[in-house]
Amino acid sequence: MTRTPSKPLVLVALLMASFVINLDTTLVNVALPTLTRELGTSTAQLQWVVDAYNLVFAALLMTSGSLSDRFGRKGMLMAGLLVFGVASFIGGYANTPAELIAARAVMGLGAAMTFPATLSLLTGVFTSRKERALSIGLWGATAGMAIALGPIVGGFLLEHYSWSSIFYTLGPVSLAVIALAAWFVPRSQNPVPHRLDFLGLVLSGGFMGLLVYTIIEAPERGWASAASLVGFAGAVLLLIAFIVAERRTDEPMLDVRLFNDMRFSAASAAVTVAFFTLFGFIFLMTQFFQFVRTYSPLSTGVHLLPVAVSVAVGSTLGTRLAVRAGTKAIVTAGLALQAIFYFWVASDISPTLSYGIIAIQMVVYGLGMGLTSAPATESIMGAVAADQAGVGSAVNDSTRLLGGTLGVAVIGSVYASLYDARLNTTLPATLPPALTDLAHQSVGAAFGVSSQLAAHGQAAAADVVRQAATGAFDHGLSVGCVVAGVVAVAGALLAGVFLPAHPPQQPGPEHQPAELADTTSNRKDPVL
């Protein structure tokens, strides 16, 4: 007798899997200063502790989504969680930066295997638009909460244990989620498996890998440097080759004609913009809290809680409202709220600004983020046929990762160049060259120079350096916020013009995989 899984328990298992992967996005970042002290990690190596994960994650998302459609989404989910958890646990034993970077790369493989399956399984179980909208809203809320809670969890572990605890913790948590998925999540794969599109797998992985790598390196190399231009040109050529190959094959991994459907392409652009602003927000505000407001990593995470809560609320409400008022209106409103947040911050940010005002600003941003990403994701998955749910989910995940990587790179570049330029005119000319160079590295380093001068009895010079660094940081932060706000406005205009309000028809049973249809057709579980 076949056991009929409970929809609420299926939802819990899949949300937990999504939570673990998203938590790691910001969990590790708070440990970077500790890694410098205890492993002797250089700045370049610290960058790759973060980027090795993102690069492998991005390069293999489409491949993993396609393979999950072919061989089974539940199996891919569980295998990915196992790879992710074991690699994380082993990473806690790393004795050198190279060992840790290698573990992070393998964690990226596990994340790529896991994340697309969470969304494709959700849309296979919850097939009516109302159910799908609510489940994706909760999925988006979970992702937003995990990203915002990462600094809190990481800060707590760092204050009570060693940096290794951050990696050890993810191992047993992953195993617990595997147990949940094994027991509650139904099997899902296409009833008539497609032939593997090997060329599409290679070209999609090459395109995403090269594009993300070039974006990661562009701030250091220069956006207009020869290496960056070659990288971007290579990514464009791989994308063109992928499109041509997919149009010519009888069984493509991704039907590129989907991008003619504005429910898919305009929603994908909206998700990219939303995550551009989200990771730009995290990049700017964590520095503001830790360096300018001198909060500890744990305190920084706690002060970011208004974002976590409002993203969860916005995601849950957003998909429900999109069913009633239309995806166009809700996504456009969400992007407009994000733009309002950035322009508001740019107009009044200062070291002495009341946290109460900052909290209200973060609520505005979090609601905007939730109202944008969850309804746009529901639109993407509603446009994808069931037999390509895995690769459709991977496209959605790729837009998130690409937008986030661009957000950090672009806003980071704007901030860094303006911070550097402002310091050139405000640092005292009598400051020794070695200390001047150190102050230019970051606002945190500049505050360290100020403390060093104060410790040697040069209180006046210390105060000048601190004021110069604070002014330069505020200038870079403000202009970075303006850039993010302009991108959000562009996204709102794009959504307002191109994103359809409603799907042309309600998805019927013919859109779901036969195996899932068999397991859900006679259920009597309450609708979520």
Kinemage of the C-alpha trace (Angstrom):
@kinemage 1
@onewidth
@group {chain A} dominant
@subgroup {mainchain}
@vectorlist {calphas} color= white
{ca met a 1} P 0.000 0.000 0.000
{ca thr a 2} L 1.460 3.352 -1.048
{ca arg a 3} L 1.766 5.911 1.728
{ca thr a 4} L 0.104 9.216 0.827
{ca pro a 5} L 2.255 12.089 2.038
{ca ser a 6} L 0.746 15.036 3.858
{ca lys a 7} L 1.012 18.285 1.947
{ca pro a 8} L 1.905 20.387 5.009
{ca leu a 9} L 4.720 17.959 5.894
{ca val a 10} L 5.983 17.957 2.310
{ca leu a 11} L 6.049 21.756 2.508
{ca val a 12} L 7.967 21.742 5.803
{ca ala a 13} L 10.606 19.346 4.433
{ca leu a 14} L 11.165 21.383 1.263
{ca leu a 15} L 11.238 24.702 3.112
{ca met a 16} L 13.843 23.309 5.512
{ca ala a 17} L 16.011 22.249 2.561
{ca ser a 18} L 15.727 25.724 1.060
{ca phe a 19} L 16.463 27.307 4.446
{ca val a 20} L 19.746 25.411 4.907
{ca ile a 21} L 21.086 26.414 1.487
{ca asn a 22} L 20.069 30.058 1.862
{ca leu a 23} L 21.412 30.282 5.413
{ca asp a 24} L 24.898 29.516 4.162
{ca thr a 25} L 24.733 32.497 1.806
{ca thr a 26} L 25.434 34.921 4.670
{ca leu a 27} L 26.405 32.582 7.514
{ca val a 28} L 30.035 32.241 6.437
{ca asn a 29} L 30.587 35.950 5.766
{ca val a 30} L 30.648 36.878 9.450
{ca ala a 31} L 33.556 34.465 10.015
{ca leu a 32} L 35.867 36.112 7.465
{ca pro a 33} L 37.737 38.366 9.943
{ca thr a 34} L 38.262 35.368 12.249
{ca leu a 35} L 39.645 33.310 9.354
{ca thr a 36} L 42.222 36.022 8.724
{ca arg a 37} L 43.415 35.818 12.329
{ca glu a 38} L 43.372 32.044 12.802
{ca leu a 39} L 44.211 30.634 9.354
{ca gly a 40} L 46.299 33.546 8.074
{ca thr a 41} L 43.912 33.935 5.153
{ca ser a 42} L 44.827 36.708 2.713
{ca thr a 43} L 42.266 39.115 1.268
{ca ala a 44} L 42.277 37.248 -2.049
{ca gln a 45} L 41.796 33.925 -0.253
{ca leu a 46} L 38.918 35.350 1.794
{ca gln a 47} L 37.273 36.380 -1.447
{ca trp a 48} L 37.534 32.837 -2.746
{ca val a 49} L 36.150 31.337 0.460
{ca val a 50} L 32.937 33.100 -0.595
{ca asp a 51} L 33.306 33.017 -4.368
{ca ala a 52} L 34.314 29.348 -4.779
{ca tyr a 53} L 30.892 28.446 -3.411
{ca asn a 54} L 29.042 30.970 -5.590
{ca leu a 55} L 30.953 30.082 -8.742
{ca val a 56} L 30.319 26.325 -8.579
{ca phe a 57} L 26.736 26.954 -7.461
{ca ala a 58} L 26.098 29.191 -10.483
{ca ala a 59} L 27.879 27.006 -13.041
{ca leu a 60} L 26.014 23.808 -12.126
{ca leu a 61} L 22.497 25.071 -11.408
{ca met a 62} L 21.135 24.458 -14.904
{ca thr a 63} L 22.896 21.112 -15.167
{ca ser a 64} L 21.506 19.949 -11.829
{ca gly a 65} L 17.995 21.139 -12.666
{ca ser a 66} L 18.046 19.282 -15.964
{ca leu a 67} L 19.424 16.092 -14.391
{ca ser a 68} L 16.756 16.221 -11.680
{ca asp a 69} L 14.056 16.337 -14.374
{ca arg a 70} L 15.655 13.305 -16.031
{ca phe a 71} L 16.604 11.107 -13.066
{ca gly a 72} L 14.331 12.267 -10.242
{ca arg a 73} L 13.990 15.441 -8.209
{ca lys a 74} L 13.725 13.849 -4.784
{ca gly a 75} L 16.898 11.815 -5.308
{ca met a 76} L 18.775 14.911 -6.519
{ca leu a 77} L 17.553 16.889 -3.506
{ca met a 78} L 18.746 14.283 -1.004
{ca ala a 79} L 22.065 13.687 -2.768
{ca gly a 80} L 22.697 17.426 -2.888
{ca leu a 81} L 21.989 17.848 0.812
{ca leu a 82} L 24.376 14.972 1.576
{ca val a 83} L 27.173 16.498 -0.523
{ca phe a 84} L 26.530 19.929 1.000
{ca gly a 85} L 26.452 18.700 4.609
{ca val a 86} L 29.483 16.403 4.376
{ca ala a 87} L 31.574 19.067 2.600
{ca ser a 88} L 30.591 21.642 5.217
{ca phe a 89} L 31.490 19.331 8.096
{ca ile a 90} L 34.864 18.507 6.516
{ca gly a 91} L 35.458 22.222 5.938
{ca gly a 92} L 35.370 22.720 9.697
{ca tyr a 93} L 38.542 20.618 9.934
{ca ala a 94} L 40.441 22.728 7.389
{ca asn a 95} L 43.934 23.728 8.480
{ca thr a 96} L 44.790 25.874 5.468
{ca pro a 97} L 42.883 28.389 3.347
{ca ala a 98} L 43.241 26.097 0.300
{ca glu a 99} L 41.500 23.232 2.116
{ca leu a 100} L 38.650 25.495 3.169
{ca ile a 101} L 38.249 26.916 -0.343
{ca ala a 102} L 38.077 23.373 -1.757
{ca ala a 103} L 35.389 22.439 0.786
{ca arg a 104} L 33.416 25.552 -0.129
{ca ala a 105} L 33.546 24.605 -3.819
{ca val a 106} L 32.116 21.148 -3.038
{ca met a 107} L 29.428 22.825 -0.898
{ca gly a 108} L 28.531 24.852 -4.002
{ca leu a 109} L 28.038 21.581 -5.900
{ca gly a 110} L 25.700 20.324 -3.166
{ca ala a 111} L 23.750 23.592 -3.174
{ca ala a 112} L 23.341 23.450 -6.963
{ca met a 113} L 21.970 19.914 -6.693
{ca thr a 114} L 19.573 20.814 -3.878
{ca phe a 115} L 18.119 24.237 -4.548
{ca pro a 116} L 16.337 23.791 -7.932
{ca ala a 117} L 14.719 20.589 -6.673
{ca thr a 118} L 13.077 22.377 -3.727
{ca leu a 119} L 11.066 24.670 -5.986
{ca ser a 120} L 10.290 22.117 -8.720
{ca leu a 121} L 8.993 19.643 -6.122
{ca leu a 122} L 6.837 22.352 -4.537
{ca thr a 123} L 5.184 23.242 -7.829
{ca gly a 124} L 4.631 19.553 -8.571
{ca val a 125} L 2.799 18.937 -5.301
{ca phe a 126} L 0.871 22.231 -5.121
{ca thr a 127} L -0.676 22.423 -8.583
{ca ser a 128} L -3.576 24.901 -8.387
{ca arg a 129} L -2.525 28.514 -8.750
{ca lys a 130} L -3.786 29.429 -5.290
{ca glu a 131} L -1.874 26.585 -3.636
{ca arg a 132} L 1.209 27.199 -5.734
{ca ala a 133} L 1.176 30.908 -4.954
{ca leu a 134} L 0.974 30.302 -1.211
{ca ser a 135} L 3.667 27.605 -1.185
{ca ile a 136} L 6.036 29.761 -3.275
{ca gly a 137} L 5.285 32.703 -0.995
{ca leu a 138} L 6.369 30.627 1.990
{ca trp a 139} L 9.394 29.406 0.013
{ca gly a 140} L 10.383 33.007 -0.677
{ca ala a 141} L 9.753 33.968 2.937
{ca thr a 142} L 12.005 31.132 4.095
{ca ala a 143} L 14.781 32.226 1.746
{ca gly a 144} L 14.589 35.830 2.921
{ca met a 145} L 14.555 34.828 6.572
{ca ala a 146} L 17.545 32.512 6.102
{ca ile a 147} L 19.638 35.162 4.348
{ca ala a 148} L 18.876 37.706 7.071
{ca leu a 149} L 19.335 35.229 9.943
{ca gly a 150} L 22.739 34.046 8.686
{ca pro a 151} L 24.651 36.831 10.469
{ca ile a 152} L 22.737 36.180 13.712
{ca val a 153} L 23.465 32.450 13.728
{ca gly a 154} L 27.066 33.010 12.627
{ca gly a 155} L 27.604 35.770 15.172
{ca phe a 156} L 26.226 33.603 17.994
{ca leu a 157} L 28.463 30.665 17.063
{ca leu a 158} L 31.537 32.892 16.778
{ca glu a 159} L 30.913 34.473 20.184
{ca his a 160} L 30.592 31.090 21.910
{ca tyr a 161} L 32.670 28.681 19.808
{ca ser a 162} L 35.407 28.622 17.154
{ca trp a 163} L 34.974 29.491 13.478
{ca ser a 164} L 34.817 25.755 12.713
{ca ser a 165} L 31.455 25.535 14.491
{ca ile a 166} L 29.851 27.406 11.586
{ca phe a 167} L 30.796 24.547 9.274
{ca tyr a 168} L 30.226 21.711 11.736
{ca thr a 169} L 26.672 22.883 12.405
{ca leu a 170} L 25.512 22.571 8.796
{ca gly a 171} L 26.491 18.878 8.638
{ca pro a 172} L 23.995 17.379 11.129
{ca val a 173} L 21.339 19.914 10.124
{ca ser a 174} L 21.626 18.708 6.518
{ca leu a 175} L 21.291 15.084 7.650
{ca ala a 176} L 18.131 15.952 9.595
{ca val a 177} L 16.621 17.578 6.502
{ca ile a 178} L 17.540 14.511 4.415
{ca ala a 179} L 15.576 12.381 6.883
{ca leu a 180} L 12.562 14.705 6.553
{ca ala a 181} L 12.737 14.610 2.757
{ca ala a 182} L 13.168 10.823 2.655
{ca trp a 183} L 10.042 10.293 4.740
{ca phe a 184} L 7.672 12.996 3.532
{ca val a 185} L 8.600 14.152 0.012
{ca pro a 186} L 7.079 12.107 -2.853
{ca arg a 187} L 9.207 10.875 -5.741
{ca ser a 188} L 9.035 12.986 -8.864
{ca gln a 189} L 10.469 12.562 -12.339
{ca asn a 190} L 9.187 12.817 -15.876
{ca pro a 191} L 7.047 9.824 -16.901
{ca val a 192} L 8.781 9.783 -20.304
{ca pro a 193} L 12.403 10.820 -19.654
{ca his a 194} L 14.067 13.039 -22.236
{ca arg a 195} L 17.390 12.181 -23.786
{ca leu a 196} L 20.181 14.031 -21.991
{ca asp a 197} L 21.223 17.198 -23.805
{ca phe a 198} L 24.963 16.965 -23.170
{ca leu a 199} L 25.842 19.962 -25.346
{ca gly a 200} L 23.257 22.098 -23.570
{ca leu a 201} L 24.615 21.010 -20.177
{ca val a 202} L 28.175 21.977 -21.126
{ca leu a 203} L 27.261 25.296 -22.769
{ca ser a 204} L 24.926 26.427 -19.978
{ca gly a 205} L 27.499 25.576 -17.312
{ca gly a 206} L 30.244 27.313 -19.252
{ca phe a 207} L 28.153 30.428 -19.801
{ca met a 208} L 27.082 30.842 -16.168
{ca gly a 209} L 30.492 29.905 -14.790
{ca leu a 210} L 32.398 32.321 -17.036
{ca leu a 211} L 29.904 35.147 -16.539
{ca val a 212} L 29.887 34.890 -12.748
{ca tyr a 213} L 33.685 34.510 -12.616
{ca thr a 214} L 34.144 37.611 -14.776
{ca ile a 215} L 31.737 39.620 -12.595
{ca ile a 216} L 33.552 38.479 -9.442
{ca glu a 217} L 36.944 39.518 -10.826
{ca ala a 218} L 35.835 42.722 -12.597
{ca pro a 219} L 36.064 45.060 -9.583
{ca glu a 220} L 39.716 44.087 -9.066
{ca arg a 221} L 40.726 43.897 -12.723
{ca gly a 222} L 38.610 46.840 -13.845
{ca trp a 223} L 35.278 46.601 -15.660
{ca ala a 224} L 36.828 47.842 -18.903
{ca ser a 225} L 40.074 45.873 -18.617
{ca ala a 226} L 41.068 43.471 -21.390
{ca ala a 227} L 40.506 40.435 -19.156
{ca ser a 228} L 36.999 41.579 -18.184
{ca leu a 229} L 36.013 42.407 -21.761
{ca val a 230} L 37.283 39.033 -22.981
{ca gly a 231} L 35.369 37.296 -20.187
{ca phe a 232} L 32.097 39.082 -20.978
{ca ala a 233} L 32.565 38.478 -24.716
{ca gly a 234} L 33.219 34.800 -24.070
{ca ala a 235} L 30.087 34.540 -21.936
{ca val a 236} L 28.005 36.159 -24.698
{ca leu a 237} L 29.410 33.722 -27.276
{ca leu a 238} L 28.618 30.759 -25.040
{ca leu a 239} L 25.090 32.085 -24.511
{ca ile a 240} L 24.569 32.455 -28.266
{ca ala a 241} L 25.940 28.938 -28.836
{ca phe a 242} L 23.586 27.610 -26.136
{ca ile a 243} L 20.541 29.278 -27.723
{ca val a 244} L 21.451 27.974 -31.196
{ca ala a 245} L 22.084 24.465 -29.879
{ca glu a 246} L 18.830 24.384 -27.910
{ca arg a 247} L 16.793 25.536 -30.915
{ca arg a 248} L 18.303 22.830 -33.128
{ca thr a 249} L 17.965 19.825 -30.827
{ca asp a 250} L 14.765 17.784 -30.671
{ca glu a 251} L 14.898 17.415 -26.883
{ca pro a 252} L 16.485 20.585 -25.410
{ca met a 253} L 17.285 20.883 -21.717
{ca leu a 254} L 15.560 24.290 -21.849
{ca asp a 255} L 13.040 25.379 -24.443
{ca val a 256} L 14.482 28.841 -25.124
{ca arg a 257} L 11.182 29.879 -26.685
{ca leu a 258} L 10.040 30.287 -23.079
{ca phe a 259} L 11.772 33.666 -23.081
{ca asn a 260} L 9.156 34.859 -25.590
{ca asp a 261} L 6.636 34.492 -22.749
{ca met a 262} L 6.763 37.677 -20.683
{ca arg a 263} L 5.481 35.767 -17.656
{ca phe a 264} L 8.833 34.006 -17.750
{ca ser a 265} L 11.333 36.562 -19.096
{ca ala a 266} L 9.992 39.765 -17.479
{ca ala a 267} L 9.572 37.932 -14.166
{ca ser a 268} L 13.148 36.603 -14.448
{ca ala a 269} L 14.393 40.159 -14.984
{ca ala a 270} L 12.420 41.313 -11.916
{ca val a 271} L 14.011 38.587 -9.767
{ca thr a 272} L 17.474 39.575 -11.034
{ca val a 273} L 16.855 43.210 -10.087
{ca ala a 274} L 15.424 42.242 -6.683
{ca phe a 275} L 18.490 40.208 -5.761
{ca phe a 276} L 20.802 42.879 -7.169
{ca thr a 277} L 19.327 45.238 -4.599
{ca leu a 278} L 19.205 42.595 -1.813
{ca phe a 279} L 22.874 41.708 -1.923
{ca gly a 280} L 23.751 45.357 -2.449
{ca phe a 281} L 21.755 46.080 0.721
{ca ile a 282} L 23.586 43.371 2.681
{ca phe a 283} L 26.975 44.583 1.406
{ca leu a 284} L 26.323 48.195 2.406
{ca met a 285} L 24.370 47.821 5.627
{ca thr a 286} L 26.564 45.177 7.276
{ca gln a 287} L 29.560 47.482 6.809
{ca phe a 288} L 27.579 50.450 8.132
{ca phe a 289} L 26.521 48.552 11.256
{ca gln a 290} L 29.876 46.878 11.968
{ca phe a 291} L 32.276 49.700 11.108
{ca val a 292} L 30.382 52.951 11.576
{ca arg a 293} L 27.980 51.884 14.342
{ca thr a 294} L 30.602 49.448 15.795
{ca tyr a 295} L 28.092 46.614 16.296
{ca ser a 296} L 29.420 43.092 16.809
{ca pro a 297} L 28.572 40.439 14.165
{ca leu a 298} L 25.788 39.081 16.387
{ca ser a 299} L 24.439 42.557 17.110
{ca thr a 300} L 24.554 43.373 13.393
{ca gly a 301} L 22.420 40.334 12.665
{ca val a 302} L 19.923 41.278 15.357
{ca his a 303} L 19.667 44.823 14.003
{ca leu a 304} L 18.876 43.369 10.560
{ca leu a 305} L 15.841 41.475 11.900
{ca pro a 306} L 13.320 44.050 10.578
{ca val a 307} L 14.405 43.063 7.073
{ca ala a 308} L 14.025 39.342 7.793
{ca val a 309} L 10.542 39.724 9.234
{ca ser a 310} L 9.279 42.104 6.552
{ca val a 311} L 10.664 39.944 3.701
{ca ala a 312} L 8.767 36.988 5.168
{ca val a 313} L 5.563 39.023 5.463
{ca gly a 314} L 5.944 40.529 1.995
{ca ser a 315} L 6.636 37.158 0.359
{ca thr a 316} L 3.631 35.481 1.983
{ca leu a 317} L 1.258 38.341 1.196
{ca gly a 318} L 2.744 39.063 -2.212
{ca thr a 319} L 1.803 35.806 -3.885
{ca arg a 320} L -1.742 35.949 -2.463
{ca leu a 321} L -2.178 39.529 -3.621
{ca ala a 322} L -0.783 38.647 -7.060
{ca val a 323} L -3.541 36.069 -7.535
{ca arg a 324} L -6.149 38.772 -6.807
{ca ala a 325} L -4.672 42.050 -8.049
{ca gly a 326} L -2.300 40.695 -10.698
{ca thr a 327} L 1.406 39.922 -10.736
{ca lys a 328} L 2.202 43.120 -12.656
{ca ala a 329} L 0.806 45.432 -9.969
{ca ile a 330} L 2.377 43.630 -7.013
{ca val a 331} L 5.858 43.152 -8.511
{ca thr a 332} L 5.931 46.747 -9.764
{ca ala a 333} L 4.899 47.999 -6.317
{ca gly a 334} L 7.586 45.850 -4.679
{ca leu a 335} L 10.336 47.226 -6.882
{ca ala a 336} L 9.053 50.758 -6.287
{ca leu a 337} L 9.311 50.210 -2.507
{ca gln a 338} L 12.909 49.042 -2.934
{ca ala a 339} L 13.697 52.195 -4.898
{ca ile a 340} L 12.061 54.355 -2.212
{ca phe a 341} L 14.206 52.671 0.431
{ca tyr a 342} L 17.467 53.355 -1.393
{ca phe a 343} L 16.688 56.974 -2.200
{ca trp a 344} L 15.542 57.532 1.387
{ca val a 345} L 18.750 56.054 2.791
{ca ala a 346} L 20.876 58.069 0.361
{ca ser a 347} L 19.201 61.275 1.515
{ca asp a 348} L 19.699 60.929 5.280
{ca ile a 349} L 22.267 58.268 6.186
{ca ser a 350} L 24.684 59.384 8.896
{ca pro a 351} L 26.579 57.819 11.822
{ca thr a 352} L 24.105 59.351 14.288
{ca leu a 353} L 20.867 58.506 12.485
{ca ser a 354} L 18.296 57.009 14.885
{ca tyr a 355} L 18.012 53.236 14.637
{ca gly a 356} L 14.238 53.639 14.792
{ca ile a 357} L 14.311 55.426 11.430
{ca ile a 358} L 16.729 52.828 10.028
{ca ala a 359} L 14.369 50.052 11.171
{ca ile a 360} L 11.417 51.697 9.387
{ca gln a 361} L 13.541 52.027 6.245
{ca met a 362} L 14.444 48.342 6.431
{ca val a 363} L 10.777 47.372 6.796
{ca val a 364} L 10.013 49.326 3.603
{ca tyr a 365} L 12.829 47.511 1.841
{ca gly a 366} L 11.900 44.059 3.169
{ca leu a 367} L 8.261 44.428 2.134
{ca gly a 368} L 9.382 45.538 -1.319
{ca met a 369} L 11.732 42.578 -1.631
{ca gly a 370} L 9.039 40.104 -0.590
{ca leu a 371} L 6.398 41.618 -2.861
{ca thr a 372} L 8.799 41.354 -5.789
{ca ser a 373} L 10.636 38.045 -5.590
{ca ala a 374} L 7.918 35.611 -4.513
{ca pro a 375} L 5.199 36.688 -7.023
{ca ala a 376} L 7.807 36.866 -9.811
{ca thr a 377} L 8.978 33.347 -8.952
{ca glu a 378} L 5.371 32.126 -9.014
{ca ser a 379} L 5.028 33.680 -12.467
{ca ile a 380} L 8.188 31.933 -13.706
{ca met a 381} L 7.145 28.510 -12.439
{ca gly a 382} L 3.611 28.963 -13.749
{ca ala a 383} L 4.987 29.479 -17.251
{ca val a 384} L 7.142 26.318 -17.229
{ca ala a 385} L 5.786 22.921 -18.272
{ca ala a 386} L 5.936 20.225 -15.608
{ca asp a 387} L 8.482 18.136 -17.499
{ca gln a 388} L 10.943 21.049 -17.258
{ca ala a 389} L 10.133 22.104 -13.693
{ca gly a 390} L 13.664 21.337 -12.511
{ca val a 391} L 15.435 23.358 -15.188
{ca gly a 392} L 12.789 26.111 -14.895
{ca ser a 393} L 13.524 26.319 -11.183
{ca ala a 394} L 17.237 26.432 -12.021
{ca val a 395} L 16.647 29.438 -14.299
{ca asn a 396} L 14.885 31.209 -11.435
{ca asp a 397} L 17.745 30.326 -9.081
{ca ser a 398} L 20.316 31.466 -11.644
{ca thr a 399} L 18.674 34.881 -11.913
{ca arg a 400} L 18.854 35.193 -8.119
{ca leu a 401} L 22.518 34.276 -7.988
{ca leu a 402} L 23.433 36.388 -11.000
{ca gly a 403} L 21.583 39.410 -9.616
{ca gly a 404} L 23.205 39.030 -6.205
{ca thr a 405} L 26.695 38.665 -7.661
{ca leu a 406} L 26.162 41.725 -9.846
{ca gly a 407} L 24.801 43.678 -6.890
{ca val a 408} L 27.884 43.107 -4.768
{ca ala a 409} L 30.281 43.688 -7.677
{ca val a 410} L 28.664 46.837 -9.093
{ca ile a 411} L 27.679 48.529 -5.847
{ca gly a 412} L 30.958 47.433 -4.258
{ca ser a 413} L 32.888 48.986 -7.143
{ca val a 414} L 30.946 52.247 -6.946
{ca tyr a 415} L 31.401 52.458 -3.204
{ca ala a 416} L 35.114 51.549 -3.272
{ca ser a 417} L 36.028 54.027 -6.012
{ca leu a 418} L 34.189 56.901 -4.314
{ca tyr a 419} L 35.559 56.013 -0.872
{ca asp a 420} L 39.077 55.983 -2.298
{ca ala a 421} L 38.638 59.257 -4.171
{ca arg a 422} L 37.188 61.082 -1.179
{ca leu a 423} L 40.020 59.917 1.110
{ca asn a 424} L 42.560 61.320 -1.352
{ca thr a 425} L 41.254 64.812 -0.587
{ca thr a 426} L 40.459 64.505 3.127
{ca leu a 427} L 43.255 62.485 4.760
{ca pro a 428} L 45.955 64.654 6.352
{ca ala a 429} L 48.989 65.086 4.093
{ca thr a 430} L 51.296 64.454 7.050
{ca leu a 431} L 50.024 60.889 7.523
{ca pro a 432} L 52.821 58.358 6.814
{ca pro a 433} L 52.427 56.636 3.403
{ca ala a 434} L 52.087 53.172 4.966
{ca leu a 435} L 49.168 54.327 7.121
{ca thr a 436} L 47.624 56.186 4.191
{ca asp a 437} L 47.699 53.022 2.075
{ca leu a 438} L 46.163 51.048 4.928
{ca ala a 439} L 43.336 53.558 5.372
{ca his a 440} L 42.498 53.251 1.668
{ca gln a 441} L 41.898 49.496 1.975
{ca ser a 442} L 38.561 49.828 3.807
{ca val a 443} L 36.726 51.958 6.339
{ca gly a 444} L 37.475 49.302 8.960
{ca ala a 445} L 41.193 49.559 8.212
{ca ala a 446} L 40.981 53.362 8.401
{ca phe a 447} L 39.374 53.152 11.836
{ca gly a 448} L 42.217 50.833 12.826
{ca val a 449} L 44.709 53.504 11.729
{ca ser a 450} L 42.794 56.039 13.831
{ca ser a 451} L 42.980 53.779 16.877
{ca gln a 452} L 46.694 53.225 16.294
{ca leu a 453} L 47.355 56.970 16.169
{ca ala a 454} L 45.306 57.535 19.329
{ca ala a 455} L 47.268 54.820 21.129
{ca his a 456} L 50.482 56.716 20.313
{ca gly a 457} L 49.196 59.992 21.723
{ca gln a 458} L 48.189 61.593 18.408
{ca ala a 459} L 44.581 62.234 19.317
{ca ala a 460} L 44.076 65.129 16.883
{ca ala a 461} L 45.397 63.161 13.898
{ca ala a 462} L 43.334 60.128 14.954
{ca asp a 463} L 40.172 62.222 14.978
{ca val a 464} L 40.917 63.665 11.526
{ca val a 465} L 41.476 60.170 10.077
{ca arg a 466} L 38.262 58.839 11.623
{ca gln a 467} L 36.214 61.782 10.344
{ca ala a 468} L 37.778 61.469 6.888
{ca ala a 469} L 36.996 57.736 6.738
{ca thr a 470} L 33.442 58.253 7.999
{ca gly a 471} L 32.802 61.003 5.450
{ca ala a 472} L 34.267 58.905 2.634
{ca phe a 473} L 32.187 55.895 3.681
{ca asp a 474} L 28.982 57.947 3.857
{ca his a 475} L 29.698 59.385 0.406
{ca gly a 476} L 30.320 55.973 -1.146
{ca leu a 477} L 27.309 54.505 0.652
{ca ser a 478} L 24.981 57.292 -0.489
{ca val a 479} L 25.965 57.079 -4.158
{ca gly a 480} L 25.861 53.280 -4.010
{ca cys a 481} L 22.290 53.571 -2.719
{ca val a 482} L 21.401 55.908 -5.575
{ca val a 483} L 22.743 53.362 -8.087
{ca ala a 484} L 20.688 50.580 -6.478
{ca gly a 485} L 17.630 52.842 -6.432
{ca val a 486} L 17.982 53.632 -10.147
{ca val a 487} L 18.261 49.902 -10.929
{ca ala a 488} L 15.104 49.262 -8.866
{ca val a 489} L 13.247 52.029 -10.755
{ca ala a 490} L 14.311 50.480 -14.062
{ca gly a 491} L 13.047 47.119 -12.844
{ca ala a 492} L 9.717 48.636 -11.798
{ca leu a 493} L 9.278 50.240 -15.224
{ca leu a 494} L 10.150 46.964 -16.940
{ca ala a 495} L 7.649 45.035 -14.824
{ca gly a 496} L 4.981 47.675 -15.297
{ca val a 497} L 5.304 47.565 -19.087
{ca phe a 498} L 6.055 43.921 -19.865
{ca leu a 499} L 4.945 41.643 -17.022
{ca pro a 500} L 1.423 40.226 -17.585
{ca ala a 501} L -1.078 40.684 -14.782
{ca his a 502} L -2.438 37.129 -14.870
{ca pro a 503} L -1.648 33.845 -16.619
{ca pro a 504} L -3.712 33.214 -19.780
{ca gln a 505} L -5.336 30.147 -18.182
{ca gln a 506} L -5.318 28.248 -14.939
{ca pro a 507} L -2.864 25.344 -15.033
{ca gly a 508} L -4.645 22.009 -15.224
{ca pro a 509} L -3.702 18.453 -14.362
{ca glu a 510} L -2.035 18.009 -17.741
{ca his a 511} L 0.728 20.367 -16.614
{ca gln a 512} L 1.938 18.174 -13.767
{ca pro a 513} L 4.132 15.069 -13.947
{ca ala a 514} L 2.073 11.874 -14.135
{ca glu a 515} L 3.756 10.380 -11.078
{ca leu a 516} L 2.932 13.387 -8.933
{ca ala a 517} L -0.578 13.510 -10.348
{ca asp a 518} L -1.042 9.911 -9.261
{ca thr a 519} L 0.179 10.621 -5.731
{ca thr a 520} L -1.850 13.775 -5.195
{ca ser a 521} L -5.124 13.230 -7.045
{ca asn a 522} L -6.888 11.413 -4.206
{ca arg a 523} L -5.464 13.334 -1.266
{ca lys a 524} L -7.796 14.610 1.410
{ca asp a 525} L -5.251 16.785 3.154
{ca pro a 526} L -6.438 20.313 3.849
{ca val a 527} L -5.442 22.838 1.234
{ca leu a 528} L -2.716 25.123 2.572
